[in-house]
Amino acid sequence: MKKLELSDVKNIYEYEKGREEALRRIIELKRRRRVPVGRHLSFVFENRETVLYQIQEMCRAERIVDDARVQEEVDVYNDLIPGASELSATLLIEIEDKAEIQAILDRLMGIDSGDHVWIQVGRDYAIPAEFEPGRSDAERGKISAVHFVRFAFPPEAIRAFGEQDAYLVVDHPGEKARTRLPDEVKASLLEDLRS
C-alpha cells in the first residue's frame, strides 16, 4: 500500500470545510474494519484512508500548519500503513469500568510478546501478530491500552484468505477468544492484502 506524502494532507482550512463528510466516511469505514475479540480487545485494521484521517485530525487539534511539522506527523503515522502482503491494526484494550482498569491491564501483561495473537486462515495458515515494541514494560508492570500490530501474509495465505473462513485469535492466560472475521471485514482487508 502506498505511503502518504505531505501533498496528501490538506491544510487546516480546506480540511475543516469537508470535515463532517470525512468523519461520516471514516466512521463507516472503521465500522467495516473493527473486530472485537473477547471482552476487552478490539482490533481496528488500518489503511491509507484511516491513517490520513488521523493525521488530519492531529494537525487540526494541535493547529499544525508548518510543512516540516506536518511532514513529521506523516512520517510517524506512515508506520501504521500496511506494507505489501500485510495487514496492520491498532489493538485497543477497552475497559469501561474504571475500577477494573488496573486489574484487567495486569491480567493482559505480555499479550504483546510471544505467540498470543494471530489470524487463522482455514486450517492451514496461522499468521502471527508482530507487535510494535515499547508498548509495555513487564519489569515495571506497565502495559499500554493501545498497541500497533502487523500480520505478514505469505502469498498462499492471501489466496486462502479470499476463499476460506478467517479468525482473529487471542490465546493468552488473561484472555482466550476467537472471532470469525465477518464477510464485510474480510472483503475490506482483502483489498489491503491485494494492493
C-alpha positions in Angstrom: 0.0 0.0 0.0 1.4 3.4 -1.0 2.6 5.5 1.9 1.3 9.0 2.4 3.1 12.2 1.3 2.9 15.7 2.5 0.8 16.7 -0.5 -1.9 14.2 0.6 -2.6 16.3 3.8 -5.0 19.2 3.4 -4.3 22.4 5.1 -6.5 23.0 8.2 -8.8 25.5 6.4 -9.5 23.1 3.5 -9.9 20.1 5.8 -12.4 21.9 8.0 -14.7 22.6 5.0 -15.1 18.8 4.4 -14.5 17.5 7.9 -18.1 16.5 8.6 -18.3 14.4 5.5 -14.8 12.9 6.2 -16.0 12.0 9.7 -19.1 10.2 8.4 -17.0 8.3 5.8 -14.3 7.2 8.3 -16.9 6.1 10.9 -18.4 3.8 8.2 -15.0 2.6 7.0 -13.8 1.8 10.6 -17.1 0.0 11.3 -16.2 -2.4 8.5 -12.6 -2.7 9.8 -13.2 -3.2 13.5 -13.2 -6.7 15.1 -13.9 -7.2 18.8 -12.2 -10.3 20.3 -13.1 -11.4 23.8 -14.4 -9.0 26.4 -11.9 -6.2 26.3 -10.0 -6.3 23.0 -10.8 -4.7 19.6 -8.7 -4.6 16.5 -9.1 -1.7 14.1 -7.4 -2.5 10.8 -5.6 0.5 9.4 -5.2 1.5 5.8 -4.2 4.6 3.9 -7.5 6.4 4.5 -7.7 5.7 8.2 -4.2 6.9 8.7 -4.7 10.1 6.7 -7.8 10.8 8.8 -5.7 10.5 12.0 -3.0 12.9 10.5 -5.7 15.4 9.5 -7.3 15.3 13.0 -3.9 15.6 14.7 -3.0 18.6 12.6 -6.4 20.2 13.4 -6.3 19.5 17.1 -2.7 20.7 17.5 -3.1 23.5 15.0 -0.1 22.2 13.0 0.4 24.3 9.9 4.2 24.3 9.3 5.1 21.9 6.5 8.0 20.5 8.4 5.8 19.6 11.4 3.1 18.2 9.2 5.8 16.0 7.5 6.9 14.8 11.0 3.3 13.6 11.5 3.2 11.9 8.1 6.5 10.1 8.9 5.2 8.9 12.3 1.8 7.8 11.1 3.1 6.2 7.9 4.3 3.3 10.0 0.7 2.3 10.6 0.1 1.8 6.8 0.4 -1.9 6.0 3.2 -2.9 3.6 2.9 -5.4 0.8 1.1 -8.6 1.7 0.4 -7.2 5.2 -2.4 -6.2 7.4 -1.9 -3.6 10.1 -4.1 -2.9 13.1 -4.5 -0.9 16.2 -5.3 -3.2 19.1 -7.3 -1.4 21.8 -7.8 -2.7 25.3 -11.2 -1.3 26.1 -12.3 -1.2 29.8 -15.5 0.7 30.7 -15.4 0.2 34.5 -12.7 2.5 35.9 -12.4 0.3 39.0 -11.3 -2.7 36.8 -8.7 -0.9 34.7 -5.6 -1.9 36.6 -6.7 -5.5 37.2 -7.5 -6.1 33.6 -4.3 -4.5 32.3 -2.3 -6.6 34.8 -4.1 -9.7 33.5 -3.2 -8.8 29.9 0.5 -8.2 30.6 2.6 -9.9 28.0 -0.1 -10.1 25.3 2.3 -8.2 23.0 5.1 -10.8 23.4 5.3 -14.4 22.3 2.6 -16.1 20.2 -0.6 -14.9 21.9 -2.3 -13.3 18.9 -2.7 -14.5 15.3 -5.1 -14.7 12.3 -6.1 -18.2 11.5 -6.9 -18.7 7.8 -8.7 -22.0 7.2 -6.9 -24.9 8.9 -3.5 -24.4 7.2 -2.4 -20.8 8.0 -1.7 -19.1 11.3 -0.4 -15.6 10.7 1.3 -14.4 13.9 0.9 -10.8 15.2 4.1 -8.7 15.2 3.7 -6.0 17.9 5.4 -2.7 17.8 8.0 -2.7 20.6 7.9 -0.4 23.5 4.2 -0.5 24.4 4.7 -2.5 27.6 7.3 -3.0 30.3 6.9 -6.3 32.1 9.6 -5.4 34.7 7.7 -2.3 35.7 4.3 -3.9 35.4 3.2 -1.4 32.7 1.2 -2.1 29.6 -0.3 0.3 27.1 -4.0 0.2 26.3 -3.1 0.8 22.6 -0.8 -1.5 20.6 0.2 -1.4 16.9 0.2 -4.9 15.2 1.2 -6.3 11.9 0.3 -9.6 10.2 2.6 -10.6 7.3 0.9 -13.0 4.9 2.7 -15.4 2.6 1.2 -15.4 -0.9 -0.6 -18.8 -0.4 -2.3 -17.5 2.8 -3.6 -14.4 0.9 -5.2 -16.8 -1.6 -6.7 -18.8 1.2 -7.9 -15.7 3.0 -10.1 -14.9 0.0 -11.6 -18.4 -0.1 -11.8 -19.7 3.5 -13.0 -18.5 6.8 -10.6 -16.5 8.9 -10.5 -15.8 12.6 -8.7 -13.4 14.9 -7.4 -15.5 17.8 -6.1 -14.5 21.2 -4.6 -17.2 23.4 -3.2 -15.6 26.4 -3.5 -16.6 30.1 -5.5 -13.4 30.7 -7.8 -13.7 27.6 -8.7 -16.5 25.3 -11.1 -15.7 22.5 -11.6 -16.4 18.8 -13.7 -14.3 16.5 -14.6 -15.1 12.9 -13.9 -12.2 10.6 -17.3 -11.1 9.1 -17.5 -11.3 5.3 -17.7 -7.5 5.1 -14.5 -7.1 7.1 -12.7 -9.8 5.1 -13.6 -8.1 1.9 -12.2 -4.8 3.1 -9.0 -6.5 4.3 -8.6 -8.5 1.2 -8.3 -5.2 -0.7 -5.4 -4.3 1.5 -3.7 -7.6 1.0 -4.0 -7.3 -2.8 -3.0 -3.7 -3.1 
